[in-house]
Amino acid sequence: MPISIEIKVGSVIGQPVEAIVCSANNWLILGTGNAGEIHHAGGEAVQNECNKIIGKNQNKPLPIGTAVVTGTGKLGKLGYRFVIHAIGLGYKRKENDKLYERIPATLKTIRNAVKNTLVIADKKQIKSIAFPLMCARPGYNAIKGKNPPAVILRSMIKEIEYFGRKNQSTLKVILCLKDEHFSNPGYK
């Protein structure tokens, strides 16, 4: 069975999968949106692991388009094995855990982050994973047009399908959308 893709409305948290994806920034600060939900549900353990990854990178931001894996903290109680942090956007600087000068996501950085997340899933022998719609909020992406969330969704699906064909992977992917992605006045 190749990669199967389901689309659901809701959060990655609560999906029946082995791993969940955090739509991350290059400093791995779990702030708002999907990352904030993971931080709240997983507790400080997830943020602490992220901080250690940045520390091992000489306290510098990670490349946009990459992905890293951490444990799940309290989310392990829900059966999750991993949180994979897919870095679609970035910030130029960080001071006291505050981020400044956003570098919005592009389709290329989102596709690369999805691909690198799937590489990690393959290496960890993960058979099911839930992705959020990455960087879909206004101001978090540099995608032009009337409906950037729809463009992001199509791009993510294409990248997942391409990875599945190329690597002959067997993986169940759930793409989790939120109503706000498609009803946000910032896109009208």
N, C-alpha and C positions, 0 to 999 in steps of 0.2 A: 504494500500500500504506500503510495507516495504521500507527500505532504497534503494534509487536509486543512482547509481554512473555514472557520466559522466566524460569523460576525454577530456580536451581541451588544446590547446596550447595557452599560454599567461599568463598574470598576474591574480591574484585574484581580483585586482581592475578592475572594469568594468563588473564583472560577475553579473547576475541577482539573487542575493541572499540577505538574511537578515543579515548574518554575514560573515566576512572574517577572515581567520586565518593568524597569523603572525608566521613564523618559528623563534622562539625566543631563545635567550641565557638566562642563569640563572640570569643575572644581569638586564635583560629587557632593554638593551641599543639597540636602533633601529639604526643599523649601515648600513650594505650593503645588497644587494640582496633584497629579499622579504620584510624584515624588513625596509630597507632603502626606498623602494617604499612606504610603508605604512606611514612612517615618513614624507616623502616628500608630499604625497597627503593629509594626515590627519593633518599635521602641528604639532606644539609644544604641542598642547593639549594632543595628544596621549602619547608622551614621558613624559609629566608632570604627567599624571596618572600612568604611569609605575614607575616613580621616587617615587611617593607616596606609591605605593605597596611595593617597596624595603625599603622605610623609615619605613613603618609599620612592616617590617620584621627585624627591628633593623639594617638596612643598610647592611644586609647580603644577599648573593645570594639565590635564590629559588632552591628547589630541581629539579634536571634534571629529566624530565619525567612528570612533572606536567603541569598545564595550569592555566591561570588567564584571567580575562575578563576586558576590559576597554571600554570606550566610543569610538567614532569614529572621534572626531574632525571635520575637514572640510569634511571628507568622509561621514558624515551624509547627505550632500547635494545630494549624489548619492543614498540615500535610505538605507544605511547600518545602522543597529541598534547597532551592537557590533563589536569589534575586540577581538578575542580570541587569546592569546599569548601561543602557544604550545612550551614548552621548551624541545628541543631535544638535545641540546649541552650546554656546559658551559665553563666558564673560572675560573681559580683558584683565580685570584685577579683582582682588579680594582683600578686604580689610576687616578683621574681627568677625569673620563669618558672614559679612555683608558683601554682596556681589555688585559690581559696577560695570557699566559699558557693555551691554549685551551684544553678543555676536549672534544674530538670528540664524536659525536653521535654514538650510537650502534642501532641495530635493536630493542633491548629492550627499550631503552630510547625513540625512535621514536614511537614505538607501545604504550607505556604508555602515551606519550604526546597526541597522537591521541585519545586514549580512554578517557583521562581526558578532552580533548576538547569536545568530544561528550557528556560527562556527563554534562558539562556546557551548551551545546546547548540544551540538554534535559530539564534541570532545567529552562532555560530561554524561553522554548517553541519555540525555533528557528526551522523553517521548511525547511530552505535552507541555505547552508554554502559552502564556497569555500576554499579549502586547497591548499597551494603550495606543491610541492614535497619537503619534509622537508630534510634539511641538505645534499643535494645532491652534492654540490660542492666539488671538491677535497680538502682534508684537513679538511673538516667539519664533516667527518664520519670516522669510523674505520672499515668499511665493506670491506672485502677482495674479490678479484675476478675481472673479466674483466669489469663488468658493474654494479657498485654499484647503480646508479639511478634506473635501472630496478628492482633490489632486493628491494630497498626502496619502489618503486611503488607497487610491489606485496605485500609487508608486510603491507603497509598502507591499501590497498584494503581488505586484509584478516581481519585486525583489525576492519575496518568499517563494513564489512559484519557480523563479529562475534558480534559486539555491537548491530547491528540491529536485529539479531536473538534473542539474549539474552534478550534485552529490548523491543522487539516488537515495535521499534521506526519507526516513519514515518518521513523520512528526505530525502531531495534532497541534494546530495553531488556532488560538481564539483571539480575534481582534476586538478589543473592547472600545466602543464608542460612547460618547456622552451626548445627550441632547444639546447641551450648550455648544458643542462644536459646530452644529448646523443651524442653530437659532441665534447665534451671537450677533448683536447689532454691529459689531466691529467689522463684519464681513458683508454688510448690506450697503 
